[in-house]
Amino acid sequence: MKLNSINTTVVTQGNDLLVTFRLTDKEGDFIDTIWVQKQTSSCIESDFLDSTTYKIPAETPRKTNFDGIVSITFSYPTDLQPRCNKADTAVFSFWIKDAKGNQSDTTKTEPIIIQ
């Protein structure tokens, strides 16, 4: 799992953050969950306390030598809005597991400023 693109590094009120990954799996046995951790620099109330999960659509084919694109959209009011009433900076970490329990390397975003 590798970071492919981020739509912005500065998120303003009312806008969302779109993160896109390239997912490859030689055996094609990845499970349907992407784990996400959000860590902020100065407002721990804005962090994801436990790893949050996002589902890969069920219709995504599980095949040998899988190579595809997966996107996650973070909504400003529910996922991004700073809880300390001031702008903050966050780094998002992502990982996935396969059916055997093997975990991918963790992929991290560059710092994202959230206003």
N, C-alpha and C positions, 0 to 999 in steps of 0.2 A: 504494500500500500504506500503510494507516494503522492505527495501534494502536487496537484496539477496547476491549480490557480485559486486566487482569492479575488473577489470582485472589488474590494477596497481595503485599505489599511486604516482608514478613518471612518467610523460609523457614526452618523448623526441621527438625532431623534427621528423616528418614523421610517428609517431605512433598515434594510436587512443585510446580513452578511451571508454570502454564498461561497462555500468552500467546495472545491471539486478535486477528486482524487483519481488516480489511475490505480486500479485494483488488478493485480495479477496473481494467479494461483495455479501452480503446475498441476496439482491433482484435481483442482476444481471443487474442493470439498469445504470451502469457506462457509461459515454459518451466516445467518441472516442479520447479525448484529454488529454495529460499529460502536465501540466505546469511545466516549469523549470526556475529557477533563478540561475545565476552564479555570485558569488561575490568574487572578488579578494582582496588580502590584500594590494597591493600597486600600482595597475595599473587599475584605474577605467575605462579606455578606453577598457579594456578587458572584463568588466562585460557585461552581457546581460542587456541592458538598461531597457527594459520591459520584462516581463516574456515571454520567448520563448515557443512555443508549439511544441509537437511531437504527431503524430497520432498513435493510436492503430489500427492495421490492421482491415479493415471492416469485414473480415472473422472470427474474434475472436467472439466466441459464447457469447451471452448475455443470461445467464441462472441463475436460482436460485442457491444460494450457489456457485457462480463462484469462482474458485481457479485456477490461472494460472500464468505463468511467462511472463514478458514483459521486453524487452531489448532496450536500447537506445545506439547508437554509436555516440560519439562526434568526429568529424574529426579534426585533428590537424590544417590544414591550415584555415579552416573556423570557427571553434568553440573554439579552444584551444590556438592557437599561441598568445603569449603575444604581445600586441600592443605597449608596452613601451620599446622594445628591451632589455629586461632583464627577467630572470626567475621570476616567480611569483607563488603564492599559491592561489588556488581557493576552495571554498566550493560550491557544487551544491545542491539546494533544489528542491524537486519534490512534486507535489500534483495532485489530480484528483477530479473530481466532478461527481455526479450522475445526473440522469434526473430531480430530484427534486431540484437540486441546492445545495445539501449538499456537503461540501468539506471534503476530507480526512485530516487526520493529515499530516503535512509536514514532509517528510523524507529528511534527509540531509546526504551527504557523509562526510567522514572524510576529512581533508585538502588534496588536490591533488596538488603536485608540478608540475608546467608546465615549462619546460625548453625551 
